[in-house]
Amino acid sequence: MHGKFSKCKIARCKIFAVSVVQREVHAGLFQLYNMSKRSVIDDDTAEKENSEVDQEENFPRALIAPSPQRPPAKSKAPRAKKQQTGPVSKDDKMHLEETEAIPKEKASDESMNITDEEMIAFADEFVDVDKLQDGGINVADLRKLKEAGLHSAISVIYTTKKDLCNIRGLSDAKVEKIQEAARKLTDAGFMSATDFMKKKLSNRFHITTGASNVDKLLGGGIESSSITELFGEFRCGKTQICHSLAVLCQLSRSQGGGQGKCCYIDTENTFRPDRIQMIAQQYNLDPAIVLGNIMYARCFNSDHLWQLLVCASAKMSEEKFALIVIDSLMAPFRVDFSGRGELAERQQNLGKFLVKLQKMSEEFNVAVVITNQVMSDPGAAMTFAANPPKPIGGHILAHFSTTRLALRKGRAEQRIMKIYDSPCLPEGDAVYEICAKGIQDASE
């Protein structure tokens, strides 16, 4: 009896030991299963984040249809790998003298290619928002700033703290840290008028209009870092001037251009590529290259206009632009907001849009040209006095426009441009006419 009891006890111990071993094996297998599952989840999350980053990087480019006629971009060495630091050779000097000696009447296609010097100058002026990472800002917050249309350090300074806090994922503490890092990278404080002339005004340029009388009236042409407004009745030449500037802004600065691309936003469906080709041929330029350097978008309403402006700022942070054209600005606002009941809301939205447009002109040093519609006063006809058409948009548009130009019809193909308002140009007018090359001086 005692022997049978000891055998049963030994059997139970063996069974208990086997069960303990099985339990440990199952625990180890379960731990390995959890580790493999976590690795799969991490891989899926990483792939999802990478796909989102790729979509965000490709989003601004998706609005621009790839042009089959665009020439292949020239390969340029990175700035950090530039090794030529010695004096310029005689051959290089002769080449520079030959390129500077190109006459204005015979502009070649090479004038539309941006030089390395101008790209370096553009990079020095433009401080990318990614530089804020040196100040302790993480990549996720920088991505949120880019999604909101802020692609440079100065654009962060331009934006109020209230608007920055409205960006999803940015708290008050993060916004203060971002603003502090942006202030260290920019010169947004006080400076002497002499320094302002050297740093800011020396980089500005003027885009020729094609008519010497008009250029003389405007002090050299359309000024960069400012908003120029063209208003007048239909058939005054507003759209023709915009087409001419879209071509002439691609010329070198020595030839009266801005050596950059053009962003053309069309709200009235008046943009015509065949007209661009005609003007380019008159200036001995390759129409395919000229059309490839114009970033075009058709705008349908005021909300779409704001989205296009945000996408344009993303594109301008990557490439050199010289001109922004909006033809016309008030057309979508005039349709989306009707009556006196929506007038206050319209003016508020217009003011926010003009603030963004004005900051972009200074941020990227581009010339901004907007066309505007006019209205007549029926009651003024009872006074038997002159009743010239007045520009719409109210005081909001009047204060944000740096230079306002009034256009009116003349005899035959002649048009008259008058300085309506300007901070530095005297009152005067110039006569021009519409022709195959855009506009030119009126023939007597």
C-alpha positions in Angstrom: 0.0 0.0 0.0 2.8 2.3 0.9 4.6 1.6 -2.4 1.5 2.3 -4.5 1.1 5.6 -2.7 4.7 6.7 -3.5 4.3 5.7 -7.1 1.1 7.8 -7.4 2.9 10.8 -5.8 5.8 10.5 -8.2 3.4 10.4 -11.2 1.6 13.5 -10.0 4.9 15.4 -9.6 5.8 14.4 -13.2 2.5 15.6 -14.5 2.9 18.9 -12.6 6.4 19.4 -14.0 5.2 18.8 -17.5 2.3 21.3 -17.1 4.8 23.9 -15.8 7.0 23.4 -18.8 4.1 23.7 -21.2 2.9 26.8 -19.5 6.3 28.5 -19.9 6.5 27.4 -23.5 3.0 28.9 -24.2 4.1 32.1 -22.5 7.2 32.4 -24.6 5.3 31.8 -27.8 2.7 34.4 -26.9 5.4 36.9 -26.1 7.0 36.2 -29.5 3.6 36.6 -31.2 3.1 40.0 -29.6 6.6 41.2 -30.6 6.0 40.2 -34.2 2.6 41.9 -34.2 4.0 45.1 -32.9 6.7 45.1 -35.5 4.1 44.7 -38.2 2.0 47.5 -36.8 5.1 49.8 -36.7 6.0 48.9 -40.3 2.5 49.7 -41.4 2.5 53.0 -39.5 5.9 54.0 -41.0 4.6 53.1 -44.5 1.5 55.1 -43.9 3.4 58.2 -42.7 5.8 57.9 -45.7 2.9 57.8 -48.1 1.3 60.9 -46.4 4.6 62.8 -46.6 4.8 61.9 -50.3 1.3 63.1 -50.9 2.0 66.3 -49.1 5.1 67.0 -51.0 3.4 66.3 -54.3 0.2 68.3 -53.5 1.4 71.7 -54.7 2.6 70.1 -57.9 -0.7 68.4 -58.6 -2.3 71.7 -59.4 0.1 72.2 -62.3 -0.3 70.0 -65.3 3.1 68.8 -66.7 3.9 70.6 -69.9 5.2 68.2 -72.6 7.0 71.2 -74.2 8.9 72.1 -71.1 12.7 71.8 -71.8 14.8 69.5 -69.6 16.2 71.3 -66.6 19.9 71.9 -66.5 21.8 69.9 -63.9 23.3 72.3 -61.3 25.9 71.4 -58.7 24.8 71.9 -55.1 25.9 75.1 -53.5 27.9 73.3 -50.8 30.0 71.4 -53.4 31.0 74.5 -55.3 34.8 74.5 -55.5 35.6 77.4 -57.9 36.9 80.1 -55.6 39.7 81.5 -57.6 39.7 84.5 -59.9 37.6 84.4 -63.1 39.4 83.4 -66.2 39.6 85.4 -69.4 37.3 83.1 -71.2 34.7 83.5 -68.4 35.0 87.3 -68.6 34.5 87.3 -72.3 31.4 85.1 -71.9 30.0 87.4 -69.3 30.6 90.5 -71.5 28.9 88.8 -74.4 25.8 87.9 -72.4 25.5 91.4 -71.0 25.9 92.8 -74.5 22.7 91.1 -75.8 20.5 93.9 -77.3 17.0 94.3 -75.9 15.4 93.9 -79.4 17.0 90.5 -80.0 16.3 88.7 -76.8 17.4 85.1 -77.0 16.0 82.1 -75.2 18.9 82.0 -72.9 17.6 85.1 -71.2 14.8 83.1 -69.7 17.1 80.7 -67.9 17.8 81.7 -64.3 21.5 82.1 -63.6 23.3 80.5 -60.7 24.1 83.9 -59.2 20.4 84.9 -59.1 19.5 81.5 -57.6 22.1 82.0 -54.9 20.8 85.5 -54.2 17.3 84.1 -54.0 18.4 81.4 -51.6 20.1 84.0 -49.4 17.0 86.2 -49.3 14.6 83.3 -48.7 15.0 81.5 -45.3 13.1 78.2 -45.5 10.9 77.2 -42.6 12.9 74.0 -42.2 15.7 76.1 -40.8 13.5 76.5 -37.6 14.5 72.9 -36.8 17.9 74.3 -35.7 16.0 76.2 -33.0 14.4 73.1 -31.5 11.2 72.9 -33.6 10.3 69.3 -34.5 9.6 68.1 -38.0 5.9 67.4 -37.3 5.2 71.0 -36.3 7.1 72.3 -39.4 5.0 70.0 -41.5 1.9 71.6 -40.0 3.2 75.1 -40.8 3.7 74.1 -44.5 0.2 72.7 -44.7 -1.1 76.1 -43.6 0.9 77.8 -46.4 3.9 79.0 -44.3 7.1 78.0 -46.1 9.6 80.6 -44.8 10.7 82.1 -41.6 9.5 85.6 -42.5 6.0 84.2 -43.2 5.8 83.0 -39.6 6.6 86.5 -38.5 3.9 87.9 -40.8 1.3 85.6 -39.2 -0.4 86.6 -36.0 -0.3 84.4 -32.9 -4.0 83.9 -33.1 -3.8 82.5 -36.6 -0.9 80.2 -35.7 -2.8 78.8 -32.7 -5.7 78.0 -35.0 -3.5 75.5 -36.8 -4.4 72.1 -35.6 -1.8 70.6 -33.3 -0.1 73.9 -32.3 -0.5 75.0 -28.7 0.3 78.4 -27.2 3.7 77.2 -25.9 4.6 75.7 -29.3 3.6 78.9 -31.1 5.7 81.1 -28.8 8.7 78.8 -29.4 8.2 78.9 -33.2 7.9 82.7 -33.2 11.1 83.0 -31.1 13.0 80.7 -33.5 11.8 82.7 -36.5 12.8 86.0 -35.0 16.4 84.8 -34.7 16.6 83.9 -38.4 15.0 87.1 -39.8 15.6 90.9 -39.5 12.0 91.8 -38.7 13.1 94.5 -36.2 14.1 98.1 -36.6 16.9 99.1 -39.0 18.2 102.4 -40.4 16.8 103.8 -43.6 20.3 103.3 -45.1 20.2 99.6 -44.3 16.7 99.3 -45.7 17.9 100.8 -48.9 20.8 98.4 -49.2 19.0 95.2 -48.1 15.5 95.7 -49.4 15.3 98.3 -52.2 18.5 97.1 -53.9 17.0 93.7 -54.6 13.8 95.1 -56.2 13.3 95.3 -59.9 11.0 96.6 -62.6 9.3 94.7 -65.4 8.9 96.5 -68.6 5.4 96.7 -70.2 6.7 96.9 -73.8 5.7 100.6 -74.2 8.5 103.1 -73.4 5.9 105.9 -72.5 4.2 103.6 -70.0 7.5 102.5 -68.5 8.6 106.1 -68.1 5.2 106.9 -66.4 5.7 104.1 -64.0 9.4 104.9 -63.2 10.8 101.9 -65.1 7.9 99.5 -65.2 5.9 97.3 -62.8 7.7 97.3 -59.5 8.4 94.1 -57.5 7.4 93.7 -53.8 4.3 95.7 -54.4 0.7 95.4 -55.7 -0.2 97.2 -58.9 -3.9 97.6 -59.7 -5.3 98.1 -63.2 -8.9 99.1 -63.4 -11.1 100.4 -66.2 -14.0 99.5 -68.5 -14.0 96.5 -70.8 -11.8 96.7 -73.9 -9.3 99.0 -72.2 -6.4 96.6 -72.5 -6.2 95.2 -68.9 -5.9 91.6 -70.0 -3.5 92.5 -72.9 -1.1 94.1 -70.4 -1.3 91.0 -68.2 -0.4 88.7 -71.2 2.5 91.0 -72.1 3.8 91.0 -68.6 3.6 87.2 -68.4 6.1 87.0 -71.2 8.3 90.0 -70.4 8.8 89.0 -66.8 10.9 86.0 -68.0 13.6 88.2 -69.6 16.8 89.0 -67.7 16.9 92.1 -65.5 19.3 93.8 -67.9 16.6 93.5 -70.6 13.8 94.8 -68.5 12.5 91.5 -67.0 12.5 89.8 -63.7 14.4 86.6 -64.7 11.6 84.4 -63.2 8.4 82.5 -63.9 4.9 83.8 -63.8 1.9 82.7 -61.7 -1.3 83.5 -63.6 -4.7 83.1 -61.9 -7.6 83.5 -64.2 -11.1 84.3 -62.7 -12.9 85.4 -65.9 -11.6 82.8 -68.4 -9.8 85.3 -70.5 -6.3 83.7 -70.6 -5.3 82.7 -74.1 -2.1 80.6 -74.7 -2.1 81.5 -78.4 -1.9 85.2 -77.5 1.2 84.3 -75.3 2.7 82.6 -78.3 2.1 85.6 -80.5 3.8 88.0 -78.1 6.7 85.6 -77.5 7.4 85.4 -81.3 7.4 89.2 -81.5 10.3 89.3 -79.0 12.2 86.4 -80.7 11.5 84.0 -77.8 10.7 80.3 -78.0 6.9 80.1 -77.4 7.2 76.6 -75.9 9.7 77.8 -73.2 7.6 80.8 -72.4 4.4 78.8 -72.0 6.3 76.3 -69.8 7.4 79.1 -67.5 3.8 80.2 -66.8 2.0 78.5 -64.0 -1.7 78.8 -64.8 -4.9 78.1 -62.8 -8.5 78.8 -63.5 -10.3 80.1 -60.4 -14.0 79.6 -59.8 -14.8 81.2 -56.4 -13.3 83.2 -53.6 -12.5 80.1 -51.5 -10.8 78.5 -54.5 -8.8 81.7 -54.9 -7.5 81.5 -51.4 -6.5 77.8 -51.9 -4.6 78.7 -55.1 -2.7 81.4 -53.3 -1.5 78.9 -50.6 -0.4 76.4 -53.3 1.4 79.2 -55.2 3.4 80.1 -52.1 4.5 76.5 -51.8 5.7 76.5 -55.4 7.5 79.8 -55.0 9.5 78.4 -52.1 11.0 75.9 -54.6 11.5 77.9 -57.7 12.2 81.5 -58.7 9.1 83.6 -59.7 8.9 87.2 -60.8 5.2 87.9 -61.3 1.8 87.1 -59.9 -1.2 88.0 -62.1 -4.8 87.9 -60.9 -7.3 88.7 -63.7 -9.5 89.9 -62.1 -9.5 90.1 -58.4 -13.0 91.3 -57.5 -14.9 89.0 -59.9 -15.3 86.0 -57.5 -15.9 88.3 -54.5 -18.5 90.3 -56.4 -20.5 87.1 -57.2 -20.1 85.1 -54.0 -21.2 88.1 -51.8 -24.2 90.1 -53.0 -26.2 92.9 -51.4 -25.5 95.2 -48.5 -26.2 92.3 -46.0 -23.0 90.5 -47.1 -20.9 93.6 -47.7 -19.1 93.5 -44.4 -18.3 89.8 -44.7 -17.0 90.4 -48.2 -14.7 93.2 -47.2 -13.3 91.2 -44.3 -12.5 88.2 -46.6 -11.0 90.6 -49.2 -8.9 92.2 -46.6 -7.4 88.9 -45.4 -6.7 87.8 -48.9 -4.9 91.1 -49.7 -2.8 90.8 -46.6 -1.7 87.4 -47.7 -1.0 88.7 -51.2 1.0 91.7 -50.0 3.1 89.5 -47.7 3.9 87.1 -50.5 5.0 90.0 -52.7 7.6 91.0 -50.1 8.5 87.5 -49.0 9.4 86.2 -52.5 10.2 89.7 -54.1 7.7 89.3 -56.9 5.6 91.9 -58.7 1.8 91.5 -58.2 -0.6 92.8 -60.9 -4.3 92.6 -60.3 -7.1 93.8 -62.5 -10.3 95.3 -61.2 -13.7 96.0 -62.5 -15.5 99.4 -62.3 -18.9 100.8 -61.6 -20.9 103.9 -62.5 -22.9 106.2 -60.4 -26.4 106.7 -61.9 -27.2 109.6 -59.6 -24.2 111.6 -60.8 -25.8 112.0 -64.2 -28.3 114.4 -62.8 -25.6 116.9 -61.9 -24.4 117.3 -65.5 -20.9 116.8 -64.3 -18.2 114.3 -65.5 -19.0 110.8 -64.2 -15.9 108.6 -64.7 -16.2 104.9 -63.7 -15.0 104.2 -60.2 -13.1 101.0 -59.2 -15.0 98.6 -56.9 -13.6 97.0 -53.8 -14.0 100.0 -51.5 -11.3 101.5 -49.2 -9.9 98.0 -48.4 -8.6 97.5 -51.9 -7.6 101.1 -52.3 -5.3 101.0 -49.2 -3.6 97.7 -50.1 -2.9 98.6 -53.7 0.5 100.2 -53.9 0.0 101.8 -57.3 -3.4 102.2 -58.9 -3.6 102.8 -62.7 -6.8 104.0 -64.4 -7.3 102.8 -68.0 -9.7 104.3 -70.5 -10.4 104.1 -74.2 -9.0 106.5 -76.8 -9.2 106.9 -80.5 -9.1 103.7 -82.6 -6.7 101.3 -80.9 -5.2 103.9 -78.6 -5.6 103.6 -74.8 -4.8 106.1 -72.0 -3.2 105.1 -68.7 -3.3 107.5 -65.8 -1.7 107.4 -62.4 -4.7 107.2 -60.0 -2.7 106.7 -56.8 0.9 106.0 -56.0 3.2 106.7 -53.0 6.1 107.9 -55.1 5.0 108.5 -58.7 3.7 111.9 -59.7 0.3 112.3 -61.5 0.5 111.9 -65.3 -0.8 109.8 -68.2 0.6 107.9 -71.1 -0.9 106.9 -74.4 -0.4 103.4 -75.8 -2.0 101.1 -78.3 -2.7 97.3 -78.5 -0.7 95.5 -81.1 0.7 92.0 -81.9 3.5 92.4 -79.4 1.1 93.3 -76.6 1.2 97.0 -76.1 3.5 99.7 -77.6 3.7 103.4 -77.9 0.9 105.1 -79.7 1.6 106.0 -83.3 0.7 109.6 -84.2 
